[in-house]
Amino acid sequence: MHAQMLFSASRTRVITSIARFQNLGQHRCMSVRPSKYEHLTNTPSESSPQKQASPPPRKKVTIASLHALRQERTPITVLTAYDYPTARAASTHGIDVTLVGDSLAQVCLGYSSTTSLTLDEMLHHCRAVARGTSAPLLVADMPFGSFYAGKEDTVRAAVRMLQEGNVEAVKLEGGSEIAERVQALTSIGIPVMAHVGLLPQRHTALSGYRVQGRTAQSGRSILHSALALEEAGAFSIVLEAIPSPLAAYITSRLKVPTIGIGAGPGCSGQVLVWDDVMGTWAGHKAKFVRRFGDVKSEVERGVKAYASAVRNGSFPQHEKEGYAMDDGEIEKLLEMEGDREWTWSPPKLISD
């Protein structure tokens, strides 16, 4: 009996030591390493004052669920993402469709327009967004020129976007003139989101980024393009920069969801560019843009505070943000190097 008690006590100490070691390992993880499933569950951090039970992972958004939202008259949320962090944010905070928009040409790569973006550049960003996407349906723009030469080139480029970019659907800008290319994709099982109205990839031909469909004739042309693209198999159609009544009428005529951007509240859902939503874009602000965050100001504050702290010596703090070395070990090192006279004291704070 005594031997059993000693064995039990020893076993308890071993288990406790292992648990403490595991906890120590968790706390010593580098700060940039993401938790494995953090983007799925939005788990509270260990620093949270109160830990609550993690909500169940969101159900995967599918084309069928988008149609169900349309039937229920529940607005569909679409937001662009261009990298892993923005994709995780869209996944964690309830976005229905994540769009890798070719607007990344301007907001990420510094190009003057979307027409400069290449397919290889788009694929690079698609892969990053795909790694951060869980629940939302993942759609990506087919870049300018990637679907113009013919149906074979369109299929080839779209297949690359699915296989190499890991997206689930592609978006094409254009009217009834691209219906055959859309059908070529949908007929082999590649989902297509269409895009009519203002076509940014054709901004030069349109003499700028102008509202489309203001007249009865031009409005009818956009309507018929949308109907042709629906007939070609598009599962959803983006309506950009067209009058609100026209967008509402087109939405009523279609059997697939419409996603508005500058098209008023009569669409099945809405899409905005990440940088417009977060207030980080320094360029022109379109009338239809509403800034829901002020990340630009926070970035400015953070960068300036960091630079100031480095310059005045308040960052990093020796004990709080540095690693210790035993005095005896540093002395041995100096002896090995024949440099016993070397001394060092943490820098003093320099006032601004």
C-alpha positions, 0 to 999 in steps of 0.5 A, spaced: 500 500 500 505 504 501 509 503 495 502 504 491 501 511 494 509 513 493 508 511 485 501 515 485 504 521 488 510 520 483 506 519 477 502 526 480 508 530 480 510 528 473 504 529 470 504 536 473 511 537 471 509 536 464 503 540 464 507 546 467 512 545 461 506 545 456 504 551 459 510 554 459 511 552 451 505 556 449 507 562 453 513 562 449 511 562 442 513 567 438 508 573 437 507 572 430 505 565 430 497 564 429 493 559 433 491 554 428 484 554 428 483 562 430 480 564 424 475 559 424 472 560 431 474 567 433 477 564 440 478 569 445 485 570 447 488 568 454 489 576 456 481 576 455 478 578 462 473 573 461 473 567 457 467 565 453 465 558 450 467 558 443 462 559 438 461 553 433 465 554 426 460 558 421 457 553 416 460 554 409 457 559 404 455 556 397 452 558 391 445 555 394 446 558 400 447 565 396 440 563 393 437 562 399 439 568 402 436 572 396 429 568 397 429 570 404 431 577 402 437 577 407 442 582 404 448 578 402 455 581 404 461 581 400 468 584 401 474 584 398 481 581 401 488 581 398 492 577 403 491 572 409 490 577 414 484 581 410 481 574 408 481 572 416 478 578 418 472 576 413 472 569 415 471 571 422 467 576 422 461 574 418 462 576 411 458 571 406 463 572 399 470 574 399 472 577 393 479 577 391 478 584 387 483 586 381 482 593 385 489 590 388 492 593 382 491 600 385 491 599 393 496 593 394 501 594 388 501 601 386 498 601 379 494 606 376 489 602 374 486 595 374 489 594 367 496 593 369 495 587 373 497 580 370 494 573 371 500 571 375 500 577 380 493 575 381 494 568 383 499 570 388 494 574 392 489 569 391 493 563 394 494 568 400 487 569 401 485 562 400 489 560 406 485 565 410 478 563 408 474 558 411 466 560 411 466 565 405 465 563 398 471 565 395 471 569 388 476 572 384 476 577 378 479 575 372 484 580 370 484 584 364 486 581 358 485 574 361 479 572 357 479 576 351 482 572 346 477 567 346 474 561 349 480 556 350 484 562 353 478 564 358 478 556 360 485 556 361 486 562 365 480 560 369 482 553 371 489 556 373 485 560 378 482 554 381 487 550 381 493 554 382 489 560 386 485 555 390 479 560 389 472 557 388 469 562 383 471 567 378 468 574 376 468 577 369 467 584 367 463 585 361 456 585 357 452 580 353 459 580 348 462 575 353 456 571 354 459 565 350 466 565 354 461 565 361 457 559 358 464 556 356 466 556 363 459 554 367 458 548 362 464 545 365 463 547 372 467 553 373 462 558 377 462 565 374 460 571 377 458 576 372 459 584 372 455 589 368 454 597 369 461 601 370 467 596 368 473 599 371 477 594 366 475 599 360 475 605 364 479 608 358 474 606 353 468 609 358 472 616 358 473 615 366 469 612 372 462 614 370 455 612 372 452 608 367 445 607 365 442 614 366 438 613 359 432 609 358 437 606 352 443 605 356 439 602 362 436 597 357 442 595 354 445 593 361 438 589 363 439 585 357 446 584 358 445 581 365 439 577 362 444 574 357 449 573 362 444 569 367 442 565 361 449 563 360 450 560 367 452 566 371 450 565 379 450 572 381 451 579 377 455 585 380 451 591 378 456 597 379 455 605 378 448 605 375 442 608 378 438 605 384 431 604 380 435 601 374 439 596 379 432 595 383 429 593 376 434 589 374 434 585 380 427 584 380 428 581 373 433 576 374 433 569 378 440 570 381 442 574 386 445 581 384 451 585 388 451 592 388 457 597 388 454 604 387 447 601 385 443 603 391 439 598 396 435 595 391 440 589 390 440 582 393 447 584 397 453 589 397 460 589 396 465 594 397 473 595 397 477 593 403 481 599 403 474 604 402 471 600 408 477 601 413 479 608 411 486 606 408 485 608 401 488 615 400 485 616 393 479 619 390 473 617 395 467 615 390 460 617 392 457 610 394 463 609 399 462 609 406 468 608 411 466 604 417 473 604 420 479 609 421 485 604 420 489 610 417 489 614 423 491 608 427 496 606 422 499 613 423 499 613 430 502 606 431 508 608 426 509 615 429 509 612 436 514 606 434 519 611 431 519 615 437 519 610 442 526 607 438 529 614 438 528 616 445 530 609 448 524 607 451 523 601 446 525 596 448 525 596 455 531 591 458 527 587 463 520 587 460 522 586 453 529 583 453 532 576 454 536 575 460 543 572 460 547 569 466 552 574 469 557 568 469 556 566 462 557 573 459 563 574 463 566 567 461 564 570 453 568 576 455 574 572 458 574 567 451 574 573 447 580 577 451 575 583 452 574 583 460 574 591 460 567 591 456 561 593 460 554 595 458 549 598 461 541 599 458 540 606 455 537 611 459 530 614 456 531 620 452 526 625 453 522 628 447 
